[in-house]
Amino acid sequence: MGLSRLAALHGVATSFSPSPDVTVPVPDGTVTAVLAALGVDAATPAEIGRSLAAAESAAASRLLPPTVVVWSGEPLPAALAALPPGADLTVEPESGPGATEPPPPLRMRVPGTPGTVSQDGPAPSWWTEPPLGVHRLTARAAGHRYAAATLVVAPDRVPRPAARTHGFLVQLYSLLSRRSWGMGDLGDLADLAAWAGRTLGSGFVQVNPLHAAVPGAPTDPSPYRPSSRRFPDPVHLRVESIPEYGHVPDRAALEDLRQDAASLAEAVLGKGALIDRDAVWELKRQALEHVVRVPLTPGRRAAYCDFLAGQGRALEDHALWCALAEVHGPHWRGWPAGLRDPRSPQSARARSELMDRVDFHCRLAWLADEQLAAAQAAARDAGMAVGIVHDLAVGVHPDGADAWAQQDAFARGMSVGAPPDAFNAHGQDWGLPPWRPDALAASGYAPYRDLLRGLLVHAGALRIDHVMGLFRLWWVPEGRPPTEGTYVSQDAEAMLAVLVLEAHRAGAVVVGEDLGTVEPGVREALARRGVLGTSVLWFERDWDGDRRPLPPERWRRDCVATATTHDLPSTAARLTGDHVTLRHRLGLLGRPLDEELAEDVAGTSEWLAHLAALRLLPEGEGDEEAAVRAVHRFLLRTPALMTGVWLPDTVGDRRPQNIPGTWDQYPNWRLPVAGPDGHPLTLEEIALSPRLRRLMEVFGPPRDTPGERTPPPAARRP
């Protein structure tokens, strides 16, 4: 009982339910290890008793929790409503942008006579609501009790799209144009957004995480296991678009690099080679070494200095990690002892000794920031209501820059994953260290706030991968299998409040990826705050009823409705059953191939019959391209605020970008967008694709732009 009570006080689960009627106990060793990662000793019964007494005493004497959330216009939270009569509160508001001096503090006193505060009505008369923001709150009560906390005052909801809209979902690296250096870049993103907005009336383009990767040989290609979520990867730069590029003295060197880049692109587009991110980066790095040696103009220098000042120590740490990784390799736990601590004298000395390399990586972050801004500007100039939808990965690589710079915020010896369930009896270990909830709360969620602010600055919307992680995450102790992990709870109210506040400040929509196992109440809590969910057609069934396809009118409104995602088969592959035979070749099926195919055909046929019954498939069954159009007609029948079209679906691509459960068995994250025959297509070819035009006519007739005409039937490609 003592261990269970101690675990509960720290948000550590001692059991979990993989299904509503099943409860599985968590091994005591797991609970003890997780508590140790949170700084709580539970190694022996005596230590459990001492830790429990200390935790209960602290909870009883605490006047305020470390972070207090107030939703603007809503009743006060229990932490404030329960303050004793006569307590004095002081709120020191944060300074707004451009403020020359801090705002005056707000002072309040809880009435001296005992009473209760209704949690269903408005705030009490003694309360003066501070402005939206993150403030410092102090409270004093009789008996010399004192507490200081972070006060988050948030609006009640995040912004929403002004009207229903549709857009493309694409992995940016897979989108090559004739100007790409072997993989898609931020210039291609801007071009895609400008074309889709002006020609197709699209409202957004959603991309994969553009976070900085851990360098290596080879680099981990997954965009969901980055070195840093705070800063973008310079591999996405369109080098020729950098203003200083045109002033590089050694034009011959640049031309040689351009020719090598053209060969890389031709290998992918013409010969079917895989995208080679490392080769692309090596060419871009050499070109950027030339570019950054060009002196900045006074105006550009001032803009760079402003960027450095705005990013502060976070950018300095990131750039120093990059510089140290060039010298000592990317695995910082193997660096000389002094350099493993970003605040050590040795790290300070290295910052000075490697100043040129630190500045190089700072400059790349600035250049990427400029091109991210240009992509969003291109989207909005093209009339997109939302623009670029960026993606926030659930965590970071344990050897990366964030894990090095924020060591106190991460739980040591722990990894994030997923528990065993009906789809994966072995559970999952994603190899990502989790943030410590207690450290986040003690810092006023500063790392989380900074992360969101950096991502939202050039975003029309933000997709949050595994949004359930705002509520709880499955922690796996090092050396244990994923089946022996446990859930650790976050302060979901605080995580949501910070998210809503930062999205409000940026004027950005928020989309949560809420697929898979979702704790009861999570979707409702997200919807209450305006966070859109993710609904994939093939999974939307009446699970509590007849388990048949869910009629379109019963879909939720607050979601992005789509036919697939980067982790799922393309629509063409699903309709043809190609995805089942592919998984069979990879040894991923749990049953014989004929059984899996029979079940897949039955499910697909049921959906096609449903589409036909709704008169969305006038061409009849047996026409794959017509069925893809019918799927999207169905999505438009739902009330979903946003409808996402997987860009490879527009040209009949059959290959998934990622197959969970594989590493080197399948070329995850390295495939260009291709046609039905597997031949890669450039952005220019995609834009002229008759198949794409026929699909997008489901959303409305295309608007031909000057110089771009729909080719006559005889000239159309299949």
MARKOL-583668 format. One record per residue (C-alpha): x, y negated, z negated; residue number from 0. Coordinates in steps of 0.05 Angstrom, whole numbers. Layout:
x,y,z,rose
X,Y,Z,NUM
...
REM end
This chain:
x,y,z,rose
0,0,0,0
57,-48,-16,1
88,-42,53,2
20,-51,87,3
5,-113,45,4
74,-142,59,5
67,-127,133,6
-2,-161,135,7
25,-224,103,8
76,-229,160,9
29,-211,217,10
59,-141,228,11
8,-87,245,12
12,-19,211,13
-35,14,261,14
-63,0,331,15
-122,23,373,16
-106,46,444,17
-181,55,454,18
-242,33,413,19
-251,101,379,20
-178,117,366,21
-131,88,312,22
-57,106,312,23
-13,92,251,24
53,57,262,25
115,92,233,26
139,62,168,27
209,57,198,28
182,12,253,29
146,-33,203,30
210,-38,161,31
253,-55,222,32
205,-108,247,33
201,-140,178,34
276,-141,175,35
278,-178,242,36
232,-229,209,37
281,-237,151,38
240,-195,102,39
274,-138,64,40
230,-76,58,41
285,-24,57,42
267,6,-11,43
205,7,-56,44
240,-42,-102,45
255,-90,-45,46
184,-84,-20,47
159,-104,-89,48
206,-164,-93,49
190,-187,-22,50
115,-178,-34,51
117,-218,-98,52
156,-274,-64,53
110,-276,-5,54
46,-277,-48,55
75,-330,-93,56
94,-374,-34,57
25,-365,-3,58
-11,-383,-68,59
31,-445,-80,60
32,-470,-8,61
-7,-535,-1,62
-3,-533,75,63
20,-481,127,64
81,-501,169,65
37,-522,228,66
-34,-549,224,67
-79,-554,284,68
-135,-605,293,69
-179,-600,354,70
-202,-669,372,71
-275,-681,355,72
-283,-614,320,73
-289,-597,245,74
-226,-598,204,75
-187,-533,199,76
-190,-494,133,77
-119,-517,115,78
-143,-590,110,79
-214,-576,87,80
-187,-536,27,81
-140,-591,2,82
-154,-606,-72,83
-191,-669,-92,84
-145,-729,-100,85
-93,-703,-51,86
-57,-757,-12,87
-41,-747,62,88
6,-785,107,89
9,-776,182,90
70,-803,218,91
48,-805,291,92
97,-787,345,93
122,-843,389,94
91,-846,458,95
132,-852,522,96
167,-918,526,97
151,-938,454,98
202,-986,425,99
184,-971,353,100
145,-915,318,101
70,-926,306,102
50,-942,234,103
33,-882,190,104
-39,-863,174,105
-55,-854,100,106
-115,-816,74,107
-140,-789,7,108
-185,-730,-6,109
-244,-755,-50,110
-231,-745,-123,111
-295,-707,-138,112
-297,-633,-120,113
-339,-615,-60,114
-341,-574,3,115
-330,-594,75,116
-377,-563,126,117
-340,-525,180,118
-400,-533,226,119
-407,-608,224,120
-362,-667,240,121
-299,-685,202,122
-309,-716,133,123
-311,-790,124,124
-243,-793,90,125
-208,-765,152,126
-180,-812,204,127
-163,-772,267,128
-93,-787,293,129
-82,-794,368,130
-69,-733,410,131
1,-709,399,132
49,-673,352,133
58,-711,287,134
89,-703,218,135
39,-690,162,136
55,-694,88,137
9,-680,30,138
16,-692,-45,139
-29,-665,-99,140
-33,-664,-174,141
20,-624,-209,142
74,-653,-163,143
55,-606,-107,144
83,-630,-41,145
82,-602,29,146
106,-624,98,147
78,-595,162,148
74,-606,236,149
5,-632,257,150
-17,-616,327,151
-77,-657,350,152
-103,-628,415,153
-162,-640,462,154
-215,-587,461,155
-200,-560,531,156
-149,-560,586,157
-165,-594,653,158
-205,-555,703,159
-209,-557,779,160
-257,-611,800,161
-291,-562,847,162
-285,-490,871,163
-223,-480,912,164
-181,-427,946,165
-107,-419,958,166
-49,-373,972,167
-10,-328,925,168
61,-315,947,169
129,-293,922,170
171,-352,945,171
234,-312,960,172
193,-269,1010,173
172,-329,1051,174
227,-343,1102,175
223,-398,1154,176
271,-410,1212,177
309,-457,1166,178
316,-410,1107,179
384,-384,1085,180
362,-312,1079,181
305,-322,1029,182
248,-371,1019,183
264,-438,987,184
231,-500,960,185
229,-532,1029,186
189,-472,1053,187
142,-480,994,188
130,-553,1011,189
118,-534,1085,190
70,-479,1066,191
31,-526,1020,192
28,-582,1071,193
4,-535,1126,194
-46,-497,1083,195
-75,-560,1054,196
-82,-598,1119,197
-101,-541,1165,198
-140,-492,1121,199
-167,-538,1067,200
-131,-496,1014,201
-128,-524,944,202
-67,-490,916,203
-6,-446,927,204
14,-400,869,205
86,-376,867,206
127,-328,825,207
168,-354,767,208
224,-398,793,209
264,-391,729,210
340,-387,729,211
366,-316,737,212
423,-282,701,213
482,-279,750,214
511,-211,762,215
534,-160,812,216
480,-148,831,217
435,-199,799,218
371,-172,768,219
322,-190,824,220
261,-192,779,221
235,-263,770,222
202,-239,705,223
268,-225,669,224
303,-292,675,225
363,-323,640,226
324,-386,625,227
250,-403,631,228
265,-475,618,229
305,-491,681,230
295,-470,754,231
343,-428,794,232
384,-468,844,233
382,-410,892,234
314,-439,912,235
345,-504,936,236
338,-526,1009,237
410,-548,1014,238
402,-591,1076,239
348,-632,1042,240
395,-658,989,241
411,-732,1006,242
486,-722,994,243
489,-663,1044,244
494,-710,1103,245
554,-745,1073,246
598,-684,1061,247
665,-699,1095,248
682,-627,1113,249
627,-615,1165,250
664,-555,1194,251
660,-518,1127,252
585,-532,1122,253
574,-509,1193,254
610,-444,1179,255
565,-433,1118,256
503,-449,1159,257
524,-397,1211,258
534,-345,1157,259
466,-363,1129,260
435,-355,1197,261
465,-286,1202,262
436,-268,1134,263
367,-292,1156,264
372,-254,1222,265
391,-190,1185,266
326,-196,1146,267
279,-222,1200,268
308,-187,1261,269
339,-123,1234,270
295,-107,1175,271
348,-115,1121,272
327,-129,1049,273
332,-199,1020,274
402,-205,990,275
395,-257,935,276
468,-252,915,277
493,-264,985,278
445,-323,993,279
469,-354,928,280
542,-345,945,281
533,-385,1010,282
491,-438,976,283
539,-444,918,284
597,-457,965,285
555,-510,1002,286
534,-542,936,287
606,-547,913,288
618,-592,973,289
553,-631,963,290
565,-649,890,291
632,-678,906,292
598,-733,946,293
592,-795,902,294
521,-813,883,295
494,-881,904,296
479,-928,846,297
405,-913,850,298
416,-838,852,299
466,-843,795,300
415,-879,753,301
362,-826,768,302
410,-771,749,303
428,-805,684,304
354,-812,668,305
344,-738,681,306
402,-720,635,307
375,-765,580,308
305,-735,587,309
330,-663,584,310
378,-674,526,311
413,-618,490,312
371,-563,523,313
402,-578,591,314
472,-585,561,315
465,-516,529,316
439,-485,593,317
495,-515,635,318
548,-495,584,319
523,-423,585,320
527,-424,661,321
598,-451,658,322
619,-400,605,323
587,-344,646,324
632,-363,704,325
693,-353,659,326
673,-296,613,327
616,-261,650,328
541,-266,638,329
537,-221,576,330
547,-271,520,331
549,-219,465,332
615,-197,494,333
646,-267,496,334
701,-287,447,335
669,-292,378,336
668,-367,372,337
633,-376,439,338
575,-332,418,339
549,-390,376,340
529,-451,416,341
541,-496,356,342
610,-471,338,343
674,-514,344,344
698,-467,399,345
635,-480,440,346
643,-555,429,347
714,-550,454,348
692,-509,514,349
640,-561,530,350
696,-611,537,351
745,-566,573,352
692,-544,624,353
661,-612,633,354
665,-610,709,355
629,-543,712,356
578,-565,660,357
564,-626,703,358
559,-582,765,359
504,-540,734,360
468,-601,706,361
469,-631,776,362
439,-568,806,363
382,-570,754,364
368,-643,774,365
369,-627,849,366
320,-569,838,367
276,-614,796,368
274,-664,853,369
254,-611,904,370
201,-583,857,371
172,-654,853,372
174,-659,929,373
137,-594,937,374
81,-616,890,375
79,-684,925,376
72,-650,993,377
15,-607,966,378
-23,-666,938,379
-10,-709,1000,380
-40,-652,1041,381
-104,-659,1001,382
-94,-600,954,383
-138,-609,893,384
-90,-569,849,385
-25,-562,887,386
31,-516,864,387
14,-464,812,388
77,-445,775,389
86,-381,736,390
112,-373,665,391
145,-305,651,392
129,-272,585,393
202,-273,562,394
276,-279,578,395
335,-233,589,396
371,-217,523,397
438,-236,555,398
413,-301,585,399
421,-375,569,400
357,-383,528,401
373,-323,484,402
443,-353,472,403
421,-424,459,404
360,-408,416,405
386,-349,376,406
350,-370,312,407
283,-370,349,408
290,-298,375,409
280,-234,336,410
344,-194,336,411
343,-121,353,412
273,-125,381,413
244,-120,451,414
175,-137,479,415
135,-83,514,416
67,-49,516,417
38,8,474,418
19,75,504,419
-49,73,538,420
-91,111,588,421
-47,87,645,422
21,99,613,423
26,150,558,424
98,131,544,425
87,57,533,426
133,4,562,427
196,-31,540,428
208,-94,581,429
276,-110,551,430
256,-181,531,431
271,-207,460,432
209,-238,427,433
205,-306,395,434
199,-303,319,435
131,-331,300,436
157,-357,234,437
215,-393,268,438
168,-425,318,439
121,-448,264,440
178,-477,222,441
203,-517,283,442
134,-544,299,443
136,-500,361,444
190,-544,390,445
220,-492,438,446
151,-474,463,447
131,-547,472,448
194,-563,510,449
186,-502,554,450
114,-520,573,451
131,-593,584,452
188,-576,631,453
146,-527,672,454
85,-572,677,455
120,-636,699,456
114,-617,773,457
56,-567,769,458
-16,-574,788,459
-29,-511,747,460
9,-461,705,461
-2,-386,706,462
18,-351,642,463
40,-280,651,464
11,-232,598,465
-27,-289,566,466
-47,-241,510,467
23,-255,483,468
-3,-321,455,469
-41,-278,406,470
4,-217,394,471
61,-179,426,472
83,-107,422,473
152,-105,389,474
197,-45,400,475
257,-37,353,476
323,-25,386,477
337,49,394,478
264,70,387,479
217,90,444,480
160,43,462,481
111,91,430,482
142,72,363,483
131,-2,368,484
78,-46,335,485
40,-110,346,486
64,-174,315,487
14,-231,312,488
26,-302,333,489
-10,-363,305,490
-56,-363,365,491
-90,-427,344,492
-23,-464,344,493
1,-431,409,494
-64,-450,444,495
-65,-521,416,496
5,-535,441,497
-13,-506,509,498
-77,-547,514,499
-42,-610,492,500
15,-604,542,501
-32,-584,599,502
-76,-644,583,503
-16,-691,585,504
5,-662,653,505
-66,-661,680,506
-54,-587,698,507
-100,-527,702,508
-80,-465,662,509
-90,-393,687,510
-78,-334,641,511
-60,-265,668,512
-107,-225,623,513
-105,-157,658,514
-96,-92,621,515
-108,-80,547,516
-138,-143,517,517
-153,-151,443,518
-226,-166,428,519
-240,-240,424,520
-180,-261,465,521
-216,-276,530,522
-270,-314,492,523
-218,-356,455,524
-183,-373,520,525
-248,-390,556,526
-268,-436,499,527
-205,-477,512,528
-215,-477,587,529
-159,-428,604,530
-179,-389,667,531
-171,-314,669,532
-150,-268,726,533
-201,-222,759,534
-178,-170,810,535
-233,-141,853,536
-216,-67,846,537
-217,-71,770,538
-283,-109,763,539
-333,-55,746,540
-391,-49,697,541
-347,-13,647,542
-401,-16,593,543
-455,9,639,544
-455,52,702,545
-382,37,718,546
-401,17,788,547
-372,-45,823,548
-393,-107,786,549
-441,-149,827,550
-412,-216,848,551
-462,-257,807,552
-439,-223,743,553
-366,-243,751,554
-341,-296,704,555
-335,-367,729,556
-272,-385,691,557
-222,-345,731,558
-178,-338,792,559
-211,-283,833,560
-166,-244,878,561
-159,-177,914,562
-89,-161,889,563
-26,-186,853,564
49,-178,860,565
46,-114,817,566
-10,-81,858,567
-18,-53,928,568
-35,-101,984,569
-107,-98,1006,570
-89,-62,1071,571
-50,-9,1033,572
-107,2,984,573
-158,8,1040,574
-115,60,1077,575
-90,98,1016,576
-18,82,1034,577
-4,61,963,578
-20,132,937,579
26,166,986,580
81,115,970,581
75,130,895,582
77,204,912,583
143,196,950,584
170,159,890,585
149,213,841,586
102,168,802,587
38,207,807,588
14,244,745,589
-29,293,785,590
-25,330,852,591
-27,285,913,592
-93,312,939,593
-128,297,873,594
-101,227,871,595
-120,214,943,596
-190,241,932,597
-201,196,873,598
-173,136,910,599
-216,149,972,600
-278,155,928,601
-264,89,893,602
-249,52,957,603
-310,82,992,604
-354,60,935,605
-329,-11,942,606
-337,-11,1018,607
-408,15,1010,608
-422,-41,961,609
-394,-93,1010,610
-437,-64,1065,611
-499,-65,1021,612
-487,-139,1010,613
-482,-148,1086,614
-410,-172,1079,615
-383,-120,1127,616
-422,-131,1192,617
-367,-98,1233,618
-381,-32,1197,619
-332,15,1162,620
-269,39,1197,621
-241,-29,1214,622
-185,-45,1164,623
-179,-118,1183,624
-254,-128,1179,625
-254,-96,1110,626
-201,-145,1086,627
-246,-202,1108,628
-305,-170,1073,629
-266,-166,1008,630
-254,-240,1011,631
-326,-255,1030,632
-344,-219,967,633
-296,-260,925,634
-329,-323,952,635
-397,-295,929,636
-372,-296,857,637
-376,-360,816,638
-300,-360,806,639
-271,-430,804,640
-208,-409,842,641
-201,-355,895,642
-131,-330,909,643
-110,-299,976,644
-47,-256,973,645
-8,-285,1032,646
17,-217,1056,647
-57,-196,1061,648
-68,-249,1115,649
-21,-213,1163,650
-36,-140,1143,651
28,-127,1103,652
24,-57,1071,653
84,-61,1025,654
77,-81,951,655
128,-131,926,656
137,-93,861,657
120,-23,837,658
119,-19,761,659
159,39,734,660
212,36,788,661
281,4,790,662
326,28,847,663
275,77,874,664
239,20,910,665
264,-48,935,666
225,-90,885,667
228,-165,894,668
270,-160,958,669
218,-153,1014,670
200,-209,1063,671
127,-218,1083,672
115,-172,1142,673
61,-150,1190,674
25,-83,1191,675
84,-51,1227,676
133,-74,1173,677
167,-124,1218,678
182,-188,1178,679
147,-252,1198,680
172,-323,1190,681
130,-378,1160,682
122,-406,1230,683
95,-339,1255,684
49,-331,1195,685
20,-400,1208,686
4,-381,1280,687
-21,-311,1264,688
-90,-298,1295,689
-103,-247,1240,690
-91,-300,1188,691
-137,-348,1225,692
-192,-296,1229,693
-187,-282,1154,694
-184,-355,1133,695
-246,-370,1175,696
-282,-335,1118,697
-265,-397,1077,698
-284,-446,1131,699
-262,-464,1202,700
-189,-484,1208,701
-172,-556,1226,702
-122,-558,1283,703
-69,-611,1272,704
-33,-650,1327,705
17,-606,1362,706
-14,-543,1333,707
-69,-508,1372,708
-100,-441,1362,709
-70,-397,1418,710
-117,-370,1470,711
-138,-297,1462,712
-89,-271,1514,713
-31,-301,1475,714
-51,-275,1407,715
-8,-225,1370,716
-41,-166,1336,717
REM end
